[in-house]
Amino acid sequence: MSRPRILASVEAGVRLLRVAAAAAAVLLCLSVHLGRAAPLGAEVAEFPGFEGNLPSKHYAGYITVGHEQQKRHLYYYLAISERNPSLDPVVIWINGGPACSGFSAFLHSIGPFKMEGSQVHINDGPRVTLNPYSWTKMASLILVDSPAGVGYSYADTEDDYTTNDTSRVVDLYDFLSKWFAEYSEFLSNPFYIAGCSYSGVIVPVLAQEILKRNEESGGMKINFKGYSLCNPAIDVDIENNAHVPYAFRMGLISDELFQSLVATCNGKYWNNSNPSCQGNMEQFYMDQELALEKLFDTDLGREKLHAKKVEVSGSWKRCPKRVLYTRDILTLIEYHLNITSKGYRVFVYSGDHSLLVPFTATMEWLKKLNYNEIEKWHPWFVENQIAGYSIRYENNILFATIKGAGHVPSDYLPLEVFVAYQRWIDGAASL
């Protein structure tokens, strides 16, 4: 073979090696974001009640928080984005309650799975199918059972099952800093916090703690971008005093009862010492319970989800009574002001049929921020149908109602919530 032909062959070989090396680098990058950097043994192969391949990589395990004398072990479940995990946001879901497991939202609204119904069973438990409106189609989703004692999370001492908002936030930041140390490939991804109901107390405080720690020199920097809340508990007085007027406007109570409440309570329906007001309020309140024990409180379910045995973590209850919880942060308005004044994004959405935290209460505290309206009250649409109404405020605050939805809107209208959340997290300023 002539020298020129030999050189040409060598050059062709070098080019092939470069292409192969580039391809290997891409595959390596993808594999890292699909979990190669995850803790050993954390990958989930099966989900209880679900038959088939998982839609993306899933991981589960425990992060220990606290100190040597008082360790608390917080359970987490991570579902990697089905879209573009190397670039998509990472969202942590903080459940409400204040002490309820995140698996309720994971299986009823935002997670990759949904239960077909209590009447459909497989292996003596509910059948689980894929959720077409899962947030994992746009983000990697973390749920964490918090505080200790909720879901699969547990503590070494009984005293640690007595807690409050402030202690819970301290543990959650400790959890996040250690979680990102184990899943460091996600540190550069945009990070958001999300939750409903009572998590409206926790999410803004956790966000402020992240920003405070990010400012400390030499520490871990979480790429925090914003948070979303649905029907959030924000201010005790506002939300509790909104129940009665909202119920009357929705036709849920009689005119006679409403007029009696107005006369005896004088506009203060919550924590009123007037015996006549208290008697009228007793007719007003209702409660309901939801259980998922058949799916999660089994030896097989625990094994699949990398959860400790019942002897260690206790029985799985959606909202366990062993957690003694005190609300010690009564209003969050100052937290919202502090965070939004720095330009971080906030999306608040409300099912307009929620009586527990009426959308009127949410609009009331939003007004107390004293921000100008960039876009006035207007309808927003999904598939050419009105899906609700929206207001956009200055400082990156977006509010929307979900027309016809209840307290956890995605339980009622998952398509509408999915569309709204995807538009927002993908960067839209309005819906």
PANU-728864 format. One record per residue: x, y, z of N, C-alpha, C in turn; residue in three letters. Coordinates in pm, whole numbers, plus 32768, in hexadecimal, padded with zeros to 4 digits. Layout:
<nodes>
XYZXYZXYZALA...
</nodes>
This chain:
<nodes>
80567F8880008000800080008059807C8000MET803580E17FB18086815A7FA8807B81AC8027SER80E18201803B80E3825480B3806782AE80BFARG803C82F380517FC38347805C7F4882F78088PRO7F3A827D80507EC6822B80757ECE82008107ARG7F4881E381357F5881BD81C27F318232821CILE7F6182AC81F87F3F832382487EA9833C8249LEU7E6A832981D37DD9833D81CA7D9082DA8225ALA7DBF825E82277D8081F8827B7D8F821B830FSER7E08824A83337E20827083BE7DC582E383E8VAL7DBB8349838F7D6583BD83AE7CD3839383BDGLU7CA7833883667C1D8306836F7C0782BE83F4ALA7C6D8270841C7C628229849B7C5B82888511GLY7CAC82F3850B7CAA835785777C2283998580VAL7BE983BB85097B6483FA85097AFC839E8549ARG7B03831C85277AA582BC85617AB582B585F8LEU7B3382B686267B4B82B286B67B13832E86FBLEU7B2183A486B97AEC841F86F37A54841A86FCARG7A1483E88691798183DA86917956837C8700VAL799E830A870B797C82A88773798E82E487FEALA79FB833188107A14836F889279A883D588B4ALA797F8424884F791584868865789384428889ALA787283D5884277F8838B885F77FC835088EBALA7871831D8911787F82E48998786D834F8A02ALA78A183C889E6789384368A467801845B8A59ALA77B6846089E97726847E89F176DE84158A43VAL76FC83948A2576BC83278A6E76E0832C8B02LEU775E834F8B20778783598BAC773B83C78BF2LEU772D84398BAF76E284AA8BE9765384828C07CYS761484408BA4758A84158BB6757F83AF8C26LEU75DE83528C2B75D582E98C9075E483228D1CSER7638838A8D2A764483CA8DAC75C084068DD6VAL757D844C8D7A74FD848A8D9B748E84248DA6HIS74A383AD8D75743F83448D85745F82ED8DFDLEU74C283158E4B74CE82D68ECC755182918EEDGLY75B882968E9B763382518EBC767382888F3AARG765783098F59769183448FD0763A832E904BALA75C982EB903C756E82D390AC75AD82739110ALA75808277918F75B6821B91F375A2818991CAPRO7600813691EE75FB80A891CC757E80699208LEU7533802191B774BC7FDC91E77440803191F0GLY744780AF91C273D4810991CF736E80F9915EALA739880C090EC733C80B9907B72C6805D9098GLU724F808B907471D3803F908771B67FF19007VAL719F7F70901471837F1B8FA070EE7F088F8BALA70A07F088FF770107EF18FEF6FC77F52904BGLU6F4C7F7590236EF77FC890796E7E7F7590A1PHE6E567F7891216DE57F26914E6D677F3E90FCPRO6D297ED290CE6CAD7EDB90836CBC7EF88FF0GLY6D377F128FC36D4E7F358F376D907EC28EEDPHE6D5B7EA08E786D947E378E256DD27E778DA9GLU6E507E5C8D906E927E948D1A6F107EDE8D3FGLY6F507F178CD96FCB7F638CEE6FAC7FEE8D22ASN6FFD801F8D7D6FEC80A78DAF700981098D3DLEU6FC3817C8D3A6FD281D98CC9705882228CC4PRO70A182228D337127825D8D38716F821E8DAESER71E982498DC6723282168E3A71F3824C8EBALYS71E281F38F1D71AC82198F9E720D81ED900BHIS7215823D9076726E821E90E57226823B9168TYR724D81F591D1720E820A9253727181E792C1ALA72598220933672B1820293A7729982649419GLY72FC8270946E72F382C494E57367832794EATYR734A839D951D73B083FF954073A2841995D6ILE740F840B961F740C841F96B0742B84B196D1THR73D584ED972273E68579974B73EE858097E3VAL740C85F798167419860798A674A985F798D1GLY74BD85D39951754585C199857551853799C5HIS75C4851B99FB75E684939A277583845E9A8FGLU755584B59AEA74FB84879B54746A847D9B25GLN744684C69ABD73BB84C79A8E73B984BF99F6GLN73C0844599C573BF84309934733184189902LYS7313845A989272938446984F72B0841997C0ARG726583B89791728183799711720E839796B1HIS722583F2965371BC841F95F871C083CD9577LEU714E839395577142834094DF712883999465TYR7168837893F5715083C19379713883609307TYR70F3839292A170E08348922470FC83A991B2TYR715583829157717C83D790E7715483959064LEU710683DD901370E483B08F8B712684108F29ALA718283DC8ED871CD842F8E7A7171845D8E08ILE718A84D68DD7713C850D8D69713C84AF8CF1SER70C784A58CB170B984558C3870DA84A58BBAGLU70FB85258BCB7111857C8B5771A685908B3EARG71E685E28B8E727585FF8B7C72B486128C06ASN72D685A48C49730185AD8CD5737E86018CECPRO73D2860F8C88744C865F8C9C742F86F48CA2SER73BE871F8C6B739C87AE8C68731B87D08CB2LEU72C087708CBE723E878D8CFB724C87B38D8EASP71EC88008DC171EF88248E4F71E387AB8EAAPRO721187BD8F2571F9875E8F917193879E8FEEVAL71268756900A70BB878A905F70AE873190D9VAL70B1876C914F7095871F91C97007873E91F5ILE6FBA86D5920D6F2F86E492386F2A86DA92D0TRP6EF6874293116EE3874493A26E4E873393BDILE6E2986C693FE6D9B86AB94126D6286FC9486ASN6CDE870894876C9A875294F06C7886FA9566GLY6C0B871C95A86BDF86C996186BBE87149697GLY6C26873B96E86CB2875396C76D0D86D896CAPRO6CD6866396EA6D2C85ED96F86CF2857996A9ALA6CF1858796246CBB851E95CC6D2584F69566CYS6D1D847995386D80844394DC6D73847E9450SER6DE4849494106DE584C693876DB284639322GLY6DA983E293486D79837E92E96CE6839592C4PHE6C9A83DC93176C0F83F892F36C08844E9275SER6C5C84B6926D6C62850891F46CA384BB9182ALA6D06846A91A36D51841E913F6CF683BF90F2PHE6C90838891356C38832690F56BB1835E90CCLEU6B9183D690F66B0F840D90D56B1584819073HIS6B8D84B790596B8B853190086C0A85488FB8SER6C7E855A8FF86CF285918FB16D5C852B8F8DILE6D5784B48FC86DC084518FB36DAD83FE8F36GLY6E0C83A68F176E0583568E9C6D9D82E88E9EPRO6D6082D08F136CFD82658F1F6C78829C8F51PHE6C0F824D8F396B8C826C8F726B4681E98F91LYS6AF381EC8FF96AA58175901B6A2981718FC4MET6A0A80F98F90699580EB8F39691380F98F86GLU691580DD9007689D80E49059689F807590BFGLY68568089912B6859802A9199681F7FA39172SER67CF7F9D910667917F2090DF67EC7EC99089GLN685C7EFF905768B87EB5900169337E909052VAL69497E0D906669B67DE190BB6A137D829072HIS6A917D7F909C6AF47D20906A6B497CF690E2ILE6B557C7390F76BA07C3F91696B6F7C7D91EDASN6AEB7C8391FC6AAB7CB492766AC77D489292ASP6AEC7D93922C6AFE7E23923C6AC97E6D91C4GLY6ABC7EF191CC6A887F3F915C6AE07F3390E0PRO6AA37F30906B6AEF7F2E8FEE6B1C7FBC8FCCARG6B987FC88FA16BD3804A8F816BF6804E8EEDVAL6BD380BD8EAB6BF280CE8E1D6C4181508E0ATHR6C7081668D8F6CBB81E08D736C5F82598D6FLEU6C9182C88D9F6C4683458DA26C6E839B8D2AASN6C1383B58CCC6C3884058C566C5684978C78PRO6C3084C38CF06C45854E8D176CB1855C8D83TYR6D0D84FD8D866D7785008DEA6DD585768DD4SER6DFD85B68E416E5D86238E376EE785F28E0DTRP6EFE856E8E116F7F85398DE36F8D85448D4CTHR6F26856E8D076F3285878C776F73860E8C5BLYS6F8D865B8CC66FCE86DD8CB5703B86F78D1CMET704586A28D8470A586BA8DF070C686378E36ALA713786378E7A715585CA8ED7711185EB8F5BSER70CE85898F96707585A2900770A585579083LEU70B985A190EF70DC856591707065857491CEILE703E8507920E6FE38516927F703084EF92FCLEU70128531936A7053851193E96FE785089453VAL6FEB849D94A26F8E848F95126FC684DF9587ASP6F81854C95A86FB085A8960F6F3885DC965DSER6F4685EB96E36FBA85D297386FCB853D9757PRO7030851B97A87045849197D16FC6845E9815ALA6FA183E397F16F2483A998226EB983A297B7GLY6ECD83ED974A6E7083ED96D96E9C83859673VAL6E3C8339963D6E5C82D695D76EC482739607GLY6F31826695BA6F9D820A95DE700A824D9631TYR700082CD964B706683139699705682F3972DSER70C782F0977470C082CC98027131830F984DTYR7127830B98D3718D8345992A71C082DB998AALA723582F599C3726E82979A24722E82A39AADASP71F383179ACA71B4832C9B4D7125835C9B3CTHR70CF83379B9A704283619B95703483F89B9FGLU709184399BE5708884CA9BF5708B85129B6FASP70CB84D69B0B70D885179A89705985119A36ASP6FF184D09A696F7184D29A246F1C85499A51TYR6F52859A9AAA6F15861A9AD06F6586889A8BTHR6F2286D69A366F6D873599E46F1787AE99C0THR6F50880999716F09888299476F4088B098C0ASN6F0B891F988F6F338952980B6FC989709804ASP6FFB89B5986A708789DF986970E589679866THR70CB890498BB7120888C98BE7117883F983BSER70A0883C9802708E87F4978470E188329714ARG70E488B6970D713288FA96A671C888E096B9VAL71F688E19735728488C3975072A78839971CVAL725087D797377269874E970772648746966FASP7208878F963171FB878A95A0727587C6955ALEU72AB88329591732588679554739988069566TYR73A387CB95DC740A876695F573FB86F39592ASP737D86CA957C73618660951B739286889490PHE736E870094637392872C93DC7428873493C8LEU746E876B942A75008779941B754286F0940FSER7511868E945B754B86079454751A85BD93D7LYS749F85D893AF746A8598933574BA85C592BBTRP74D3864792B27520867A924075B1864A9245PHE75E5862F92BC766C85F692C4766D85699288ALA7601851F929975F98497926275D2849891CFGLU758484FB91A675598506911A7590858990E0TYR7614859790E77653861790C276438638902FSER762085D58FDB760E85F18F4C759986508F33GLU754286638F9974CE86BB8F8874E587488FC1PHE755B87638FF7757287E59035756488598FD3LEU758288428F54757A88AF8EF274EE88BE8EB7SER7496885D8ECD740D88688E9873BE88D28EE3ASN736289178E9F730889728EE772BC89258F53PRO72B089608FC97270891C903A71F5896A9068PHE7185892390747108895F90A170CF890F9116TYR70828954916A7038891391D76FA4891C91B4ILE6F5888B491D46EC888B491B76E7D88729229ALA6DFF889992386DAB885B929E6D208895929EGLY6CCA885692ED6C3E888192FA6C19888E938DCYS6BB188DA93A56B7188E194276BD3890F9493SER6BE988BB94FC6C3E88E6956B6CCE88FD9542TYR6CF888C494D36D8188DD94A66D9589709482SER6D2789BC94766D328A4C94656D7A8A8F94D8GLY6D7B8A4D954D6DC68A8095C06E5A8A5E95B2VAL6E7789E7957E6F0089B4957D6F5189E79506ILE6F1489E894906F5E8A0494146FA48A8D9415VAL6F608AFC94376FA68B7D943570168B86949CPRO70038B46950F706B8B49957770E58AF8954AVAL70CB8A85950C713A8A3594D671828A819467LEU71378AC5941271748B1493A771D08B7F93E1ALA71A18BC2944971F48C2B948672728BEF94C6GLN72648B79950172D88B37953E73408B1394D3GLU73118AE39460736C8AC393F173B78B4093C4ILE736E8BAF93B473AE8C2B938774148C5C93EDLEU73F28C50946D744F8C7A94D674CF8C2694D2LYS74BF8BA294C675348B4994C375858B5B9442ARG75418B7B93D475898B92935675E78C09935FASN75C28C6A93B476148CE393C276908CCC9418GLU76928C5E946377068C4194B7777B8C149461GLU77EF8C49947B78658C29942978938B9A9445SER78B98B5793DA78F28AD293E8788D8A6193F4GLY780D8A8393FD77A88A1A940C777189EC9387GLY771B8986938E76DA89549316767789BB92E1MET767389CC925F76188A2A921F75AC89DC91D5LYS753289E0920974C189A191C5748A8A04915EILE747389D690E5744B8A2C907673B58A4B907DASN738E8A8C90EB73018AA9910672CA8B1190A5PHE72538AF6906D72158B51900C718D8B849039LYS71458B38908D70C18B6590B570718AF690F4GLY6FEF8B1091096F988AAB91456F098ABC9115TYR6EBD8A5091236E2F8A5291016DDF8A1F9177SER6D668A5491866D0E8A2E91F46C808A2291C1LEU6C3789BC91F16BA989B591CE6B5589B8924DCYS6AED8A0A92496A958A2092BC6AE68A24933EASN6B488A8093476BA78A7A93B66B728AB99437PRO6B968A7B94A76B808AB995296BEE8B20953DALA6BC88B9E95476C2B8C0A954E6C1A8C5D95CCILE6B9F8C7E95ED6B848CD5965F6B0A8C9F96A9ASP6B1C8C7E97286AB38C3C97776A328C8B9777VAL6A3A8D0C979369C08D5D979C697A8D679715ASP69C68D8396AC698A8D96962769448D1795F8ILE698B8CA5960069538C2A95C668DB8BF79615GLU68DF8C02969B68708BCE96EA67F68C2996E5ASN680C8CAA96DD679A8D0596D5675D8D0A9649ASN679F8CCD95E767698CCB955E67058C5A9549ALA67028BF795A266AD8B81958B661A8BA4957FHIS65E88BF195DD65588C0B95E265288C5D956AVAL65648CD2954B65368D1C94D565408CCC9454PRO65AB8C7D944665BC8C2C93CD654E8BC393C3TYR65328B7E943164CB8B16942F64438B51940DALA64288BC9943C63A88C08941C63A28C2D9388PHE64108C65935364138C8A92C564048C129269ARG64338B9C9297642B8B23924663A98AD8925BMET63518B0C92AF62D08ACB92C762DA8A4F931DGLY63418A489373635789D193C4631489D9944DLEU62EE8A4F947662A58A5E94F4622A8AB494DBILE61CA8AA69534614C8AEE9523615D8B829542SER61018BD1950F61028C60952B60EC8C7895C0ASP60988C2395FE607B8C32968D60F98C1E96E1GLU61468BB296C161C08B98970E62268C0796F6LEU62328C36967A62928C9F965C62718D1F96A9PHE61F28D4696A761CA8DC096ED61DF8DB39784GLN61C98D3B97B861E08D23984762748D2C9869SER62C98CF6980F63598D00982363898D91981ELEU63558DDC97C0637B8E6A97B463568EB49834VAL62DE8E98986762AD8EDF98DD62FA8EBB995CALA631B8E39996B63598E0D99E963F28E1399E7THR642D8E0C997064C08E08996864FD8E8E9941CYS64AD8EE6990964DA8F6D98E565568F6B988BASN65578F0E982A65C48F0797CA663D8EB797F7GLY66408E8C987766B08E3B98AA667A8DAF98C5LYS668C8D56986266518CD0986A66AE8C6B98AATYR672C8C8D98B5678F8C3198EC67BE8C649973TRP67C98C0A99D667FD8C2B9A5B67AB8C989A9EASN67288C8F9A8D66CC8CF09AC9669A8CB99B4EASN669F8D0A9BB7667A8CDC9C3D65E48CE59C56SER65988D1F9BF965078D2C9C0B64C58CA29C02ASN64818C739C6C64438BED9C6A63DF8BDB9BF8PRO63948C449BD763338C389B6A637A8C239AE4SER63EA8C6A9AD0643A8C589A5664738BCB9A51CYS64A88B9B9AC164E18B149AC664788AAA9AA5GLN63FE8ABE9AD663938A5E9ABA63708A5A9A27GLY636D8ACE99E763508AD1995763C18A939905ASN643D8AA6993164AF8A7198E764B489D898EDMET647F899D9958647F890B9964642F88CB98F3GLU63CC891198C0637B88DC985263C788E297CDGLN6432892D97CD64708953974E64DE88F4971FPHE652E88C4977E65A7887B9756658E87E89736TYR65D987B796D265D3872C96A8666286F8969DMET666E8672969E66F38636969566ED85B89640ASP675E858E96096762851295BC67EA84D095C8GLN67EF844E95B5686983FF95C5688683AF9547GLU690383A29523692C835394AE699F82F894D6LEU699A827894B06A03821994D96A3E81D19461ALA6AC281BB94656B08817193FC6B5780FC9437LEU6B2E80D394B16B7D806F94F86B8D7FEC94ABGLU6B267FC5945E6B2D7F43941B6B9F7F3E93B6LYS6BC67FB093826C317FB3931F6CBB7FBA9360LEU6CC7800893CB6D4B802794016D6C7FE19484PHE6D077FB994D16D227F7D95546D287EE5954AASP6D787EB394EC6D8D7E2494DB6E237E0994D3THR6E4A7D8F94F56ED97D6C94EE6F0D7D779460ASP6EBB7D4A93FD6EE77D4F93716EF47DDF9341LEU6E927E3393646E997EBF933D6F137F049376GLY6F327EE993F46FA87F24943370287EF693EEARG702C7E7593CC70A47E40938B70BB7E819303GLU70517E9192B4705E7ECE9230708A7F609238LYS705E7FA492A17077803492AC70ED80559306LEU71397FEF932E71B28001937F719180439405HIS711E8022943D70F6805994BE71177FF5952DALA712F802995A4714D7FD3961670D27F81963DLYS70EB7F129682707F7EBC96AF70287F059715LYS6FAD7ED397256F4D7F16977D6F827F1F980CVAL6FD57EBF9836700C7EC298BE70677F3A98D3GLU709F7F6E986570FB7FE1986E70B280649857VAL7068806D97E7702C80EE97C06F9B80FD97EESER6F5E809198216ED38099984D6E72808197DBGLY6DF3807297FB6D8C805C97966D8080D4973ASER6D6780B796B76D55812596586CC781599662TRP6CBA81D896836C39821D96856C48829C9635LYS6BDE82BE95ED6BE68339959C6C0283B295F4ARG6BBA83BF96626BCE842E96BF6BD483F3974DCYS6C4883C197776C52837697F46C3983CC986FPRO6BF8838E98D26BD883D6994D6C5083DF99ABLYS6CBA839199916D2C839399ED6D7B841599E4ARG6D69846199786DAF84E2996B6D5E854D99B3VAL6D9A85899A186D5985F69A636D9086799A2CLEU6D3E86BE99DF6D6E872F99906D2F87B199C0TYR6D82881899CD6D54889D99F46D7689019987THR6D13895099606D2E89BC99026D668A33994FARG6DE48A5599356E218AC5997B6E408B3B9920ASP6E218B2F989F6E2D8B9F98416DA08BBE980FILE6D678C2C983D6CD98C4798286CBB8C9797AALEU6D1C8CE197796D088D2B96FC6D888D2796AATHR6D778D1C96276DE98D0E95CC6DFB8D869570LEU6DB08DEE95856DB18E5F95296E3C8E9E951FILE6E818EAE958F6F078EE8958D6F6A8E909541GLU6F5A8E0E954C6FB38DB395016F9F8DC5946BTYR6F218DCD94416F058DE293B26F408E679381HIS6F338ECD93D36F6B8F4F93AE70038F4793A0LEU70448F0793FF70D68EFE93FB71078EB5937FASN70C48E48935C70F38DF492EC70D28E349266ILE70578E639257702E8E9A91D570728F1F91B8THR70988F68921F70DE8FE7920871678FD191C9SER719A8F5591D1721B8F339194720B8EF79109LYS718E8EEF90D971778EC6904F715F8E329039GLY71558DE390A2713B8D54908F70AA8D3E9068TYR70918CD6901A700F8CBF8FDD6FB18C76903EARG6F328CA0903C6ECC8C6390926E4D8C4D9042VAL6E178BD4904A6D998BB290096D3A8B7E9074PHE6CCB8BC390866C658B9C90E76BE68B7B909BVAL6BB08B0490B06B358ADE906C6AD38AA090CFTYR6A538AB790B569EB8A8D911369788A4C90CBSER694F89D790FD68D0899F90D2686189F99106GLY680B8A2890AD67A98A8B90DA67348A4D9126ASP673889C8913C66D28986918E670A89539212HIS67808982923967BA895992B9677E89AB9329SER67468966938B671289AA9401677B89B2946ELEU67DA8953946D683F894F94D7689789CC94D4LEU68CC89EE945D69138A6E944A68D78AAE93CDVAL686E8AFE93DD68298B38936968858B929316PRO686A8B98929468BC8BEE923E68AD8C809265PHE683E8CA392A4682B8D2D92D268908D509340THR68B38CEE939469188D0593FB69A18D1A93BBALA69BE8CCD93536A3E8CDB930D6A488D6592CCTHR69DC8D91928D69DE8E15924F69EE8E8392B7MET69B98E6B932E69C28ECF93996A538EE493C4GLU6A9E8E7593DB6B298E8A94066B828EBA9394TRP6B618E9493176BAD8ECA92A66B9F8F62929FLEU6B278F9392BD6B13902492BD6B6890689328LYS6B7E902293976BCC905C94056C60906C93E2LYS6C8D902E93766D16904493486D2790CF930BLEU6CB5910C92E46CB5919392A96D06919D9229ASN6D00913491D86D41913691566CDE916190EATYR6D0F91A790876CB991D190186C9391598FC2ASN6C1C91618F886BF090F98F2B6C2691198E9FGLU6C7690BE8E696CAA90CE8DE16C4190A38D7CILE6BF890398D9D6B87900B8D4B6B0E8FFC8DA6GLU6AA190408D856A27903B8DD569E58FB28DCALYS69818F9D8E1D69328F218E2069008EFF8D93TRP69268E888D6269028E618CDA68FD8DC98CD0HIS68B28D938C7168AC8D018C63692C8CC98C25PRO694B8C4E8C4969B58C058C0469788B848BCETRP69B88B498B6869758AE18B1A69C98A618B0EPHE698389F28B0869BD89708AE4696289328A7BVAL699A89128A08694E88D7899968D3892C8977GLU68EA89AF897168848A128949680F8A1C89ABASN682089E88A2367BA89F38A8A67F28A438B00GLN679B8A948B3F67C78ADF8BB567EA8A7D8C24ILE68678A818C5268958A278CBC68998A6C8D43ALA68868AEF8D44688A8B3C8DBF68A68BCD8DA0GLY68CD8C178E0868E98CA68DF9696F8CC58E3BTYR69B08D2E8E0B6A398D468E356A558DDA8E47SER6AB28DF88EA06AE88E7E8EB56B808E728EBAILE6BC58ECE8E786C578ED18E826C818F518EC9ARG6CD18F408F336D028FB18F816D948FCD8F5ETYR6DC090448F846E4E90628F736EA190058FCDGLU6F2290038FB66F808FAE90006F668F198FEAASN6F3D8EF68F706F368E6A8F466ED28E148F94ASN6E628E4F8FBF6DFB8E0290046D868DEB8FA4ILE6D618D6E8F936CF18D488F3D6C898CFF8F91LEU6C0C8D298F876B9D8CE78FCE6B378CB78F68PHE6B018C3F8F7F6A9A8C0A8F266A388BB58F75ALA69BB8BBA8F4C69598B5B8F81694D8AE68F1FTHR692A8A728F56690C89FD8F05687689E88F0FILE68318A058EA4679E8A0A8EA5676289808EBFLYS671889748F2D66D488F78F4D672388998FA4GLY679F88BD8FC967F48863901867E4887C90ADALA6801881590FB67FA881E918C6880884191CAGLY689588109247690588409298698D881E925DHIS699E87A4922A6A19878191E169F2877A914EVAL6A0387E6910269C987F1907C69EC877F901DPRO6A66874B90256A8E86E18FC86A46865E8FE3SER6A0B864E905A69B785D89074693885DC9021ASP690986549004688986678FC0689A867D8F2ATYR68F886D28F05690B86F88E7969A086EF8E56LEU69D486758E496A6586648E346A9886A18DB3PRO6A49869D8D466A7786D78CC76A8E876C8CD6LEU6A2D87B28D106A3788448D1C6AAE886C8D73GLU6AC288248DE26B3388448E396BB788248DF3VAL6BBC87B48DAC6C35878E8D626C5A87FA8CFDPHE6BF888298CB06C13888F8C4A6C4289108C8BVAL6BFD893A8CF56C2389B68D386CB089AE8D71ALA6CCE893F8DB46D5289328DF26DC089298D89TYR6DA688E18D1D6E0C88D58CB56E28895C8C74GLN6DBF89A98C5A6DD48A2D8C1F6E2B8A828C7CARG6E0C8A7B8CFE6E558ACF8D5D6EE58AA18D6ETRP6EFA8A1F8D856F8289F18DA26FDB89F98D26ILE6F9D89F98CAF6FEB8A0A8C3470098A9C8C16ASP6FDE8AF78C70700A8B818C656FA18BE88C40GLY6F248BBD8C286EBD8C1E8C026E9E8C7C8C76ALA6E8F8CFC8C596E6E8D5E8CC06DDA8D598CE4ALA6D868D2F8C846CF68D258C9C6CC38CA88C57SER6C478C838C786C0E8C098C3F6BCB8C238BB9LEU
</nodes>
